[in-house]
Amino acid sequence: MNEAADKSPGKKDVTVIFNGRAKVVEKDFLTFAEIVALSFDNPPTGDGVDFTIQYTKGHSGKPKGSLVAGESVKVNDGMEFDVTPTNRS
């Protein structure tokens, strides 16, 4: 399959930092689940495992904030995500 054909017209690659590691994504928005998957090689799993997502260097309308399951955020080149596994009790 041709890689150029896979790219959506008008979209560009952006570099995003996930837990200190830079990755290139070609998306305008990332979902909570996509951010977790990009942040860990093998995300922790099991009963009671949840994740806390904080971000900085976002778009000017919302340069920093947090996400909960089911939400998404518009990505910006150089945006940083700090994703922490947590346990519900």
C-alpha positions as CSV (number, residue, x, y, z in Angstrom):
1,M,0.0,0.0,0.0
2,N,1.3,3.4,-0.9
3,E,2.1,5.5,2.3
4,A,1.3,8.7,0.5
5,A,-2.2,7.4,-0.4
6,D,-2.8,6.6,3.3
7,K,-2.5,10.2,4.4
8,S,-5.6,12.3,4.6
9,P,-5.5,15.5,2.4
10,G,-4.6,18.6,4.4
11,K,-3.4,16.7,7.5
12,K,0.2,17.0,8.6
13,D,2.4,15.0,10.9
14,V,2.9,16.5,14.4
15,T,5.4,15.5,17.0
16,V,3.7,14.8,20.4
17,I,5.5,13.9,23.6
18,F,4.0,10.9,25.6
19,N,5.6,10.4,29.0
20,G,8.8,12.0,27.8
21,R,9.0,10.1,24.5
22,A,8.4,11.9,21.2
23,K,6.2,10.2,18.7
24,V,4.9,11.4,15.3
25,V,1.1,11.3,14.8
26,E,-1.0,12.2,11.8
27,K,-4.2,13.2,13.6
28,D,-6.1,16.4,14.4
29,F,-7.5,14.9,17.6
30,L,-6.5,12.0,19.9
31,T,-8.8,10.1,22.1
32,F,-8.2,9.1,25.7
33,A,-7.7,5.5,24.7
34,E,-5.3,6.5,21.8
35,I,-3.2,8.6,24.2
36,V,-2.9,5.7,26.7
37,A,-1.9,3.3,23.9
38,L,0.8,5.7,22.6
39,S,2.1,6.4,26.1
40,F,3.0,2.8,27.0
41,D,4.6,-0.1,25.1
42,N,2.4,-2.4,27.3
43,P,-0.2,-0.5,29.2
44,P,-0.9,-1.8,32.7
45,T,-4.2,-3.8,32.8
46,G,-6.3,-5.5,35.4
47,D,-9.2,-4.9,37.8
48,G,-9.2,-1.3,39.1
49,V,-6.5,0.0,36.7
50,D,-7.4,3.5,35.4
51,F,-5.3,6.3,33.9
52,T,-4.8,10.0,34.7
53,I,-4.0,12.1,31.7
54,Q,-2.6,15.7,32.0
55,Y,-1.4,17.7,29.1
56,T,0.5,20.9,28.4
57,K,1.5,22.9,25.3
58,G,-2.0,22.5,23.7
59,H,-3.7,24.9,21.4
60,S,-4.1,28.5,22.5
61,G,-7.8,27.9,23.5
62,K,-6.8,25.2,26.0
63,P,-3.1,25.1,26.5
64,K,-3.2,22.7,29.4
65,G,-5.7,20.4,31.1
66,S,-6.7,16.9,31.8
67,L,-8.8,14.2,30.1
68,V,-11.1,11.5,31.3
69,A,-12.1,8.3,29.5
70,G,-14.3,9.0,26.5
71,E,-12.8,12.5,25.9
72,S,-10.5,13.6,23.1
73,V,-8.3,16.7,22.6
74,K,-7.0,18.6,19.6
75,V,-3.2,17.9,19.2
76,N,-0.6,20.5,18.6
77,D,3.0,20.1,17.5
78,G,5.2,19.8,20.7
79,M,2.2,19.0,22.9
80,E,3.1,17.0,26.0
81,F,1.1,14.3,27.7
82,D,1.8,12.8,31.2
83,V,-0.1,9.6,31.5
84,T,-0.1,7.8,34.9
85,P,-1.7,4.5,35.8
86,T,-3.8,4.6,38.9
87,N,-5.8,2.1,40.9
88,R,-9.4,2.7,41.9
89,S,-10.2,1.6,45.4
